[in-house]
Amino acid sequence: MDTKRPKKKKRKWLRITLIVVLLLLIGVGIYIYSVWNSLNNAVETMQQPIERETSKRDKTLSLNNKEPFSILMLGVDERDGDKGRSDTMIVVTVNPEKKSAKLLSIPRDTRTEIIGHGTTDKINHAYAFGGVAMAMDTVENFLDIPIDYYMQINMEGFQDIVNAVGGVTVNNDLDFTYEGVHFKKGTLTLNGEDALKFSRMRYDDPRGDFGRQLRQRMIIEAVVKKGASLNSLTNFHNIFEALGKNIKTDITFDEMVDIQANYKSAANNIEQLTITGTGQTINKVWYLIVDASEKTKIQNTLKEHLNIK
């Protein structure tokens, strides 16, 4: 009789263990579904397809075949009294075969032809004149490469994204004060409001717009790093909500899934590119003039990365 009791006890604990495991699996399944559903809803909110009459890509891009692609990132500052020029323009090219990505910051004052407007002006005016489509067409013409996608970030609302991930940490290389906040050299932990101020200052930076571009990239990279951490998963709803409110893109949810699956190795090798030029005042307006040799060098670098002959 005594020999049966341990078996009953063992079966009882086995049932309890199975029930706990089942409940955990159900809980994890609900959590994963909740995350997936929240992300899907956020992407739908971000969705804003763009109609373009021309494109330098002569055939349909295939993400399933892991073809290299490009994205134009536009940081648009839409404060009161601002016309909404794209103060930040970053072209990202991604090549999964080379397992690399290249980020090119285009200075806002770069003088170039504004495609579709019939003028030569600062490149960031393209967005003010014709929105995302004109900005994409102008950058495509300037770099002589196809621009496949865009991602527009509302810089004023970007502070919501920073706050959603719990703030960001950056390594500041310039001691300065901007709008009442002192940013010392070294490691800084910033909330959303301070991160926005940190990324806006340029007039007290000896590097001018190049310095501001550097700080903007630092904030964006810090947000991506923080948002991808496991600790941020508990706050996924606020993160996705902030993204949905402040980012617009023509990348679909399915394309995002393909990019994550087929191109993630490229994130391990990110190269920062810059454009150099000389300042020149034309009709009382200051421009950055990029000479032909510098432009050709940048164009060839990006074409090679996109496998364009």
Stockholm file with secondary structure:
# STOCKHOLM 1.0

chainA/1-309         MDTKRPKKKKRKWLRITLIVVLLLLIGVGIYIYSVWNSLNNAVETMQQPIERETSKRDKTLSLNNKEPFSILMLGVDERDGDKGRSDTMIVVTVNPEKKSAKLLSIPRDTRTEIIGHGTTDKINHAYAFGGVAMAMDTVENFLDIPIDYYMQINMEGFQDIVNAVGGVTVNNDLDFTYEGVHFKKGTLTLNGEDALKFSRMRYDDPRGDFGRQLRQRMIIEAVVKKGASLNSLTNFHNIFEALGKNIKTDITFDEMVDIQANYKSAANNIEQLTITGTGQTINKVWYLIVDASEKTKIQNTLKEHLNIK
#=GR chainA/1-309 SS CTTHHHHHHHHHHHHHHHHHHHHHHHHHHHHHHHHHHHHHHHHHHHBCCCCCSCCSCCSCCCTTTTCCEEEEEEEECCCTTCCCCEEEEEEEEEETTTTEEEEEECCTTBEEEETTTTEEEETTHHHHHHHHHHHHHHHHHHHTSCCCEEEEEETTTHHHHHHHTTCEEEEECSCEEETTEEECSEEEEECHHHHHHHHHCCTTSTTTHHHHHHHHHHHHHHHHHHHTSGGGGGGHHHHHHHHHHHEEESCCHHHHHHHHHHHGGGGGSEEEEECCCEEEEETTEEEEECCHHHHHHHHHHHHHHTTCC
#=GC SS_cons         CTTHHHHHHHHHHHHHHHHHHHHHHHHHHHHHHHHHHHHHHHHHHHBCCCCCSCCSCCSCCCTTTTCCEEEEEEEECCCTTCCCCEEEEEEEEEETTTTEEEEEECCTTBEEEETTTTEEEETTHHHHHHHHHHHHHHHHHHHTSCCCEEEEEETTTHHHHHHHTTCEEEEECSCEEETTEEECSEEEEECHHHHHHHHHCCTTSTTTHHHHHHHHHHHHHHHHHHHTSGGGGGGHHHHHHHHHHHEEESCCHHHHHHHHHHHGGGGGSEEEEECCCEEEEETTEEEEECCHHHHHHHHHHHHHHTTCC
//
